[in-house]
Amino acid sequence: MKELVIFDLDKTLIKGYSQQIFLKYLFKTGIINFFNYFIISIWFIFYKLGLVKSPKKIMEYAFRFMKDWDGKKLDSLINDFFGKELKHLFFKDGIELVNNHKKENHELLIVSNVPDFLVKRISLYLGINNYIGTRLEVVGGKLTSKIIGDIVHGENKAFLVKDYISRNGFTLDNSWAYGDHISDLSILNIVDHPYATNPSPELKKEARKRNWPIISFNN
């Protein structure tokens, strides 16, 4: 059975927070107004400072503009955003790491709090078949802007990974994980080879305490 490699996205493979980059794109293209942009931006600041623990409510607020959108309209927006903004923001070292694991015939899995429609597009670009993202509700073929269940954050990351591998016949034997934030601790804890990647100060401190490898990408 193939060895599993788990990747976080933001600040691990992508230079920055993809949802924040998406927010700027939405404001720049006139899809959301300044008030919504300001409110959500303030939340991002609070999140970075550790003052907000669960982003679920603000995520639902942020994606209200998609209410009643169908899949075709959403795909068009995501493809435009990815091509114009996000595609250029991957760490080259991160892509090289992904490709090295592919050469070793490892099974790759992306796990991110980012909405699943965006994680899907990123996975397609990276050539990764398995991904877990925060799921937005679809009713009658149209988005409601509500989140299904809990977000992919904190301890829920490990729960969702374990559920995913049990349903898909994978294993955590000799597994790997790469994450940048203390909220990635739950997935780093369940693998044999955890790597603190471009770590936040809190995760770096934890990694040193546990003697985990620390890696930083330069480009």
N, C-alpha and C positions, 0 to 999 in steps of 0.2 A: 504494500500500500504506500502511496506517495506521502512524503512528509509535507505537513501543512505550514505555510508561511502567512502570517496575518499582518496586514498593513493598515495603520491609521492613514488619514489623508492630510488634513490641515496641519501645516508646519512640519509634517513628516515627509510627504512627497510633494506638497504644494507650498510655495513661498507665500505664506499668509493664510487667512481664513477665507475659504471659498465662498461662504455665505455672505461675508462682508464685501468681498469682491463683486458678488452677484448683486448685492444691494446697491453698490455704486453704479453698476451697469444699468440697473432699473431706473435709478434717478437720472442718470445721464441721458437715457433714451426716453424719458418722460412717462414711463409706465407707472411710477409712484411719484407722489408730490414731496415737497421739501419737508412738510410736517412729519409724514411717515418716515422719511429718510432720517430725520433728526431723532425721532423717538427710538427707532431701532438702533441707530448709531450709539446713542447713550447706553442702551442695554449692552452693546458689545464692549464698551468701555468698562461697565460694571462687571461683566463676565471676566474680562482679562484681569481685573483687580481682585477677582475671587469673591465679589459681593453678591453674585447671583449664582446659585447652585444648579437650578434646573431651568434650562432654556425653553421648555415646552410652550409656555403661554406666549412668549414673545415670538416664537417660531410660527405659531398659528396666526398671531397678529400680522406678522411680516408677509405671510402668504395669502392673506385675504384677497389680494388683487387677482388671484388665480381662480377664485370661486366661479363655477360654471364653465370653466375652460375644458375643452375636450383634449384628447391626446395629441391630435395633429397640431393644434395651436401651441401646446406646451412643447412638443418636440421641436417646432420651428424656433421658439424662443431659446431653448436650451442649446440648440446647435449654433445659433447666432452668437450667443454669449460665449460658448466654449471656443469657437473659432476666433472671435475678436479679442477675448480677454484671457480666459483661463489657460488655453493651450500653451501660452508663452510663459507660464508661471510655475512649471514643474522644475524641481531640482534635477539637473542633469545627473548628479550623483545618485539621486533617488531612482531615476529611470534605469540607470546602469545596474543598480542593486536589484531591481525588479527583473531585469533581463538575465542577470547572473543566476538568480533563483530558478528562472525558467530553464536555463541551460542545465541545471542540476535535476531537471524533471520534477521539481517540487509543485505542489498544489497551492495556488495563491488565492487569498481571500482578503478583500478590502472591507473594513469595518469602520463606519463613520456616522456621526450624528447628522451629517449632511442629508437632505431629502433624497430618497432613493432614485428619483428621476435624474438627478445630477450625478449621483454615484454610478448609476448605470452608464451614463455617457462617458465618464472618466474611465470606468472599467473597460469600455469598448476601445477607447484610445490606447490604453495600456496593454490590451490583449489579455485581460484577466476575466475569467468566466464566472467567478464567485464574488458576490458582494452583499453587504448588509447595510442598509441606510434607513433613516427615519421615514416611515411610510405615511403618505398623505391619503386620506380617504377619497375613494372614487365611487360615486353612486350614479347609476344609469349612464355610465361612460363619461361622467363629468366630475371634476374636482369639487370638493366641498370646502377645502382649505383646513379641515380638521385633521389632526394626527391620529392614526390608528394605534391604540395601546400607548406604550411609553416610548420615549425617544431613545436613541442609541447613545447612551451616556452613562459614565460611571460604572457601577456594578452591573448595570443592565447589559453592558457590552459583553461581558463574560457569559452571562446567561444566554444571550442570543447566539453567541459563537457556539456554545455547547449544544444548543438546540439545532443549529444549522448543521453541525458536523454529524450529529446523530441521525438527522433526516437524510443526509447525503452520503453516508457511509465513509466519512473521513475519520481521522484519528489525531489525537494530540501527542502521540508518541514521537519524540524527537522533533517537536514543533518549534517554530520561530515566531517572534512578534516584534514589531517596530512601532513605537509610539513616542509622542513628544510631550504629553501633558499628564499631570497627576491623575486626570480622569481616565487615562489609559492603563492605570495600574492594574485594574481587574484582568485585562487580557495579558499583560506582561507577567502576571502571577501564575497563569495557568499553562504557560509554555516552558519548554526545556531551555530555550535560547532567547531570553528577553534582551532587547536592545533599546536603551533610552536614546532616542534619535532627535537631534536638535532640541534637547530637553529644556523645558521651563526650569527656573531655579528650584522649584519644589520637587520636580521629578528628578533633577540632577542630584539633589541631596539624598533622595530616597535610593537612587541607583548606586550612589557611592556607599551608602550604608549596607546595601545588599550585594555589593561587589558585582554589579551588572556592568556589562560593557556600555560605554557612552560614545556615540558617534555623532559627528556634525558634518553637514554638507556645506561645501564652499561655493557651489554654483547651481 
